[in-house]
Amino acid sequence: MRQARPRPGSRAAAKKDELTKNWASVSESFPKSLDAVKKKLDACSHGAKMPAGMDKAKLADAKTQYDQLKQGWSDAAASFQQGNLLDAVNKTSVLKDGLAKLAEMLGIKS
């Protein structure tokens, strides 16, 4: 008995579904994590105890990283809004790594 081959259109639909699910997951978690980083940066800037190894120079660097991540998120969201799922998901892959490193540097547990 011959095995049925998936139609090319069904592979594209499956890929689109996978990208959409990935985007849905990231679009729920990433803004929350970004907000947690912002709160920690604000607290450190206003006199809260800084994490071990953090000084004013590293705090300034962390703020710059946050701004870059925030802009990257805006770019990824714009790609999604324009219907470019692959670009949006690819952008978030890089952003997630950067956000995880920044959160770790600030002592934020995930």
PyRosetta script that sets phi, psi and omega in degrees:
from pyrosetta import init, pose_from_sequence

init()
pose = pose_from_sequence("MRQARPRPGSRAAAKKDELTKNWASVSESFPKSLDAVKKKLDACSHGAKMPAGMDKAKLADAKTQYDQLKQGWSDAAASFQQGNLLDAVNKTSVLKDGLAKLAEMLGIKS")
pose.set_psi(1, 133.8)
pose.set_omega(1, -179.2)
pose.set_phi(2, -80.6)
pose.set_psi(2, 136.4)
pose.set_omega(2, 178.6)
pose.set_phi(3, -82.3)
pose.set_psi(3, 135.2)
pose.set_omega(3, -179.5)
pose.set_phi(4, -71.7)
pose.set_psi(4, 133.4)
pose.set_omega(4, 177.0)
pose.set_phi(5, -87.3)
pose.set_psi(5, 140.5)
pose.set_omega(5, 176.9)
pose.set_phi(6, -66.8)
pose.set_psi(6, 142.2)
pose.set_omega(6, 177.9)
pose.set_phi(7, -69.2)
pose.set_psi(7, 144.9)
pose.set_omega(7, 179.2)
pose.set_phi(8, -55.4)
pose.set_psi(8, -36.9)
pose.set_omega(8, 179.2)
pose.set_phi(9, -64.5)
pose.set_psi(9, -33.3)
pose.set_omega(9, -178.9)
pose.set_phi(10, -71.8)
pose.set_psi(10, -31.6)
pose.set_omega(10, 175.7)
pose.set_phi(11, -66.5)
pose.set_psi(11, -40.6)
pose.set_omega(11, 178.7)
pose.set_phi(12, -65.5)
pose.set_psi(12, -40.6)
pose.set_omega(12, 178.5)
pose.set_phi(13, -65.6)
pose.set_psi(13, -39.2)
pose.set_omega(13, 178.3)
pose.set_phi(14, -65.2)
pose.set_psi(14, -40.9)
pose.set_omega(14, 178.7)
pose.set_phi(15, -65.1)
pose.set_psi(15, -42.6)
pose.set_omega(15, 178.9)
pose.set_phi(16, -62.8)
pose.set_psi(16, -40.8)
pose.set_omega(16, 178.6)
pose.set_phi(17, -63.5)
pose.set_psi(17, -42.4)
pose.set_omega(17, 178.4)
pose.set_phi(18, -62.1)
pose.set_psi(18, -45.9)
pose.set_omega(18, 179.8)
pose.set_phi(19, -64.5)
pose.set_psi(19, -39.3)
pose.set_omega(19, 179.4)
pose.set_phi(20, -64.6)
pose.set_psi(20, -42.7)
pose.set_omega(20, 177.9)
pose.set_phi(21, -64.7)
pose.set_psi(21, -41.8)
pose.set_omega(21, 178.7)
pose.set_phi(22, -61.0)
pose.set_psi(22, -46.4)
pose.set_omega(22, 179.8)
pose.set_phi(23, -61.6)
pose.set_psi(23, -43.3)
pose.set_omega(23, -178.8)
pose.set_phi(24, -60.1)
pose.set_psi(24, -42.1)
pose.set_omega(24, 179.1)
pose.set_phi(25, -64.9)
pose.set_psi(25, -48.0)
pose.set_omega(25, -178.4)
pose.set_phi(26, -66.8)
pose.set_psi(26, -39.9)
pose.set_omega(26, -176.8)
pose.set_phi(27, -69.5)
pose.set_psi(27, -16.8)
pose.set_omega(27, 174.9)
pose.set_phi(28, -86.6)
pose.set_psi(28, -43.3)
pose.set_omega(28, -173.4)
pose.set_phi(29, -87.2)
pose.set_psi(29, -37.7)
pose.set_omega(29, -173.4)
pose.set_phi(30, -61.7)
pose.set_psi(30, -49.2)
pose.set_omega(30, 179.6)
pose.set_phi(31, -59.8)
pose.set_psi(31, -35.9)
pose.set_omega(31, 178.3)
pose.set_phi(32, -64.6)
pose.set_psi(32, -44.4)
pose.set_omega(32, 178.9)
pose.set_phi(33, -66.2)
pose.set_psi(33, -40.0)
pose.set_omega(33, 178.3)
pose.set_phi(34, -62.4)
pose.set_psi(34, -39.7)
pose.set_omega(34, 178.3)
pose.set_phi(35, -65.6)
pose.set_psi(35, -40.1)
pose.set_omega(35, 178.5)
pose.set_phi(36, -62.6)
pose.set_psi(36, -40.2)
pose.set_omega(36, 177.7)
pose.set_phi(37, -64.6)
pose.set_psi(37, -43.2)
pose.set_omega(37, 179.6)
pose.set_phi(38, -60.5)
pose.set_psi(38, -44.4)
pose.set_omega(38, 179.6)
pose.set_phi(39, -61.5)
pose.set_psi(39, -42.2)
pose.set_omega(39, 179.7)
pose.set_phi(40, -66.2)
pose.set_psi(40, -42.9)
pose.set_omega(40, 178.1)
pose.set_phi(41, -61.8)
pose.set_psi(41, -43.2)
pose.set_omega(41, 178.7)
pose.set_phi(42, -62.6)
pose.set_psi(42, -42.8)
pose.set_omega(42, -179.8)
pose.set_phi(43, -62.9)
pose.set_psi(43, -45.3)
pose.set_omega(43, 179.3)
pose.set_phi(44, -63.6)
pose.set_psi(44, -37.1)
pose.set_omega(44, 179.9)
pose.set_phi(45, -67.9)
pose.set_psi(45, -26.0)
pose.set_omega(45, -177.3)
pose.set_phi(46, -103.7)
pose.set_psi(46, 25.2)
pose.set_omega(46, 171.7)
pose.set_phi(47, 99.7)
pose.set_psi(47, -2.2)
pose.set_omega(47, 177.2)
pose.set_phi(48, -66.7)
pose.set_psi(48, 155.3)
pose.set_omega(48, 179.7)
pose.set_phi(49, -60.8)
pose.set_psi(49, 130.5)
pose.set_omega(49, 179.3)
pose.set_phi(50, -83.3)
pose.set_psi(50, 152.1)
pose.set_omega(50, 177.2)
pose.set_phi(51, -61.2)
pose.set_psi(51, 158.4)
pose.set_omega(51, 178.7)
pose.set_phi(52, -55.6)
pose.set_psi(52, 134.0)
pose.set_omega(52, 178.2)
pose.set_phi(53, 85.2)
pose.set_psi(53, -3.7)
pose.set_omega(53, -178.6)
pose.set_phi(54, -93.0)
pose.set_psi(54, 135.5)
pose.set_omega(54, 173.0)
pose.set_phi(55, -132.0)
pose.set_psi(55, -177.4)
pose.set_omega(55, -176.1)
pose.set_phi(56, -62.5)
pose.set_psi(56, -37.6)
pose.set_omega(56, 179.7)
pose.set_phi(57, -66.1)
pose.set_psi(57, -42.9)
pose.set_omega(57, 179.3)
pose.set_phi(58, -69.1)
pose.set_psi(58, -32.6)
pose.set_omega(58, 176.7)
pose.set_phi(59, -65.3)
pose.set_psi(59, -42.0)
pose.set_omega(59, 177.5)
pose.set_phi(60, -62.7)
pose.set_psi(60, -40.6)
pose.set_omega(60, 177.5)
pose.set_phi(61, -64.0)
pose.set_psi(61, -40.9)
pose.set_omega(61, 179.5)
pose.set_phi(62, -63.5)
pose.set_psi(62, -38.4)
pose.set_omega(62, 177.9)
pose.set_phi(63, -64.4)
pose.set_psi(63, -39.7)
pose.set_omega(63, 177.5)
pose.set_phi(64, -63.8)
pose.set_psi(64, -43.3)
pose.set_omega(64, 178.0)
pose.set_phi(65, -61.1)
pose.set_psi(65, -42.3)
pose.set_omega(65, 178.5)
pose.set_phi(66, -59.2)
pose.set_psi(66, -46.8)
pose.set_omega(66, 179.9)
pose.set_phi(67, -59.5)
pose.set_psi(67, -39.4)
pose.set_omega(67, 178.7)
pose.set_phi(68, -67.0)
pose.set_psi(68, -40.5)
pose.set_omega(68, 178.6)
pose.set_phi(69, -66.2)
pose.set_psi(69, -40.6)
pose.set_omega(69, 179.3)
pose.set_phi(70, -62.8)
pose.set_psi(70, -43.0)
pose.set_omega(70, 178.3)
pose.set_phi(71, -66.3)
pose.set_psi(71, -40.8)
pose.set_omega(71, 177.8)
pose.set_phi(72, -60.8)
pose.set_psi(72, -39.3)
pose.set_omega(72, 177.8)
pose.set_phi(73, -64.5)
pose.set_psi(73, -41.6)
pose.set_omega(73, 177.7)
pose.set_phi(74, -61.3)
pose.set_psi(74, -40.8)
pose.set_omega(74, 178.4)
pose.set_phi(75, -64.9)
pose.set_psi(75, -42.6)
pose.set_omega(75, 179.2)
pose.set_phi(76, -64.5)
pose.set_psi(76, -42.8)
pose.set_omega(76, 179.2)
pose.set_phi(77, -63.3)
pose.set_psi(77, -38.2)
pose.set_omega(77, 177.5)
pose.set_phi(78, -64.2)
pose.set_psi(78, -41.3)
pose.set_omega(78, 177.2)
pose.set_phi(79, -60.3)
pose.set_psi(79, -42.9)
pose.set_omega(79, 178.9)
pose.set_phi(80, -62.7)
pose.set_psi(80, -45.6)
pose.set_omega(80, -179.6)
pose.set_phi(81, -60.6)
pose.set_psi(81, -31.0)
pose.set_omega(81, 178.8)
pose.set_phi(82, -83.3)
pose.set_psi(82, 0.3)
pose.set_omega(82, 178.0)
pose.set_phi(83, 87.0)
pose.set_psi(83, 9.6)
pose.set_omega(83, 180.0)
pose.set_phi(84, -95.5)
pose.set_psi(84, 76.4)
pose.set_omega(84, -176.4)
pose.set_phi(85, -60.1)
pose.set_psi(85, -44.2)
pose.set_omega(85, -177.3)
pose.set_phi(86, -61.3)
pose.set_psi(86, -45.7)
pose.set_omega(86, 178.4)
pose.set_phi(87, -62.2)
pose.set_psi(87, -43.8)
pose.set_omega(87, -179.6)
pose.set_phi(88, -61.3)
pose.set_psi(88, -46.4)
pose.set_omega(88, -178.7)
pose.set_phi(89, -67.7)
pose.set_psi(89, -40.3)
pose.set_omega(89, 177.8)
pose.set_phi(90, -62.0)
pose.set_psi(90, -41.1)
pose.set_omega(90, 178.7)
pose.set_phi(91, -63.3)
pose.set_psi(91, -40.0)
pose.set_omega(91, -178.0)
pose.set_phi(92, -69.2)
pose.set_psi(92, -27.1)
pose.set_omega(92, 177.8)
pose.set_phi(93, -60.2)
pose.set_psi(93, -45.6)
pose.set_omega(93, 179.1)
pose.set_phi(94, -68.1)
pose.set_psi(94, -41.8)
pose.set_omega(94, -178.4)
pose.set_phi(95, -63.5)
pose.set_psi(95, -40.7)
pose.set_omega(95, -179.3)
pose.set_phi(96, -60.2)
pose.set_psi(96, -41.9)
pose.set_omega(96, 179.1)
pose.set_phi(97, -63.8)
pose.set_psi(97, -45.1)
pose.set_omega(97, 179.3)
pose.set_phi(98, -63.4)
pose.set_psi(98, -40.4)
pose.set_omega(98, 179.9)
pose.set_phi(99, -67.4)
pose.set_psi(99, -40.1)
pose.set_omega(99, 178.7)
pose.set_phi(100, -62.3)
pose.set_psi(100, -42.6)
pose.set_omega(100, 179.0)
pose.set_phi(101, -65.3)
pose.set_psi(101, -41.7)
pose.set_omega(101, 179.4)
pose.set_phi(102, -65.6)
pose.set_psi(102, -44.1)
pose.set_omega(102, 178.8)
pose.set_phi(103, -60.8)
pose.set_psi(103, -42.4)
pose.set_omega(103, 178.6)
pose.set_phi(104, -62.4)
pose.set_psi(104, -43.9)
pose.set_omega(104, 179.6)
pose.set_phi(105, -60.5)
pose.set_psi(105, -33.4)
pose.set_omega(105, -179.3)
pose.set_phi(106, -88.1)
pose.set_psi(106, 0.2)
pose.set_omega(106, 178.5)
pose.set_phi(107, 77.2)
pose.set_psi(107, 23.5)
pose.set_omega(107, 179.2)
pose.set_phi(108, -89.5)
pose.set_psi(108, 123.3)
pose.set_omega(108, 178.1)
pose.set_phi(109, -84.5)
pose.set_psi(109, 137.6)
pose.set_omega(109, -179.1)
pose.set_phi(110, -94.8)
pose.dump_pdb("model.pdb")
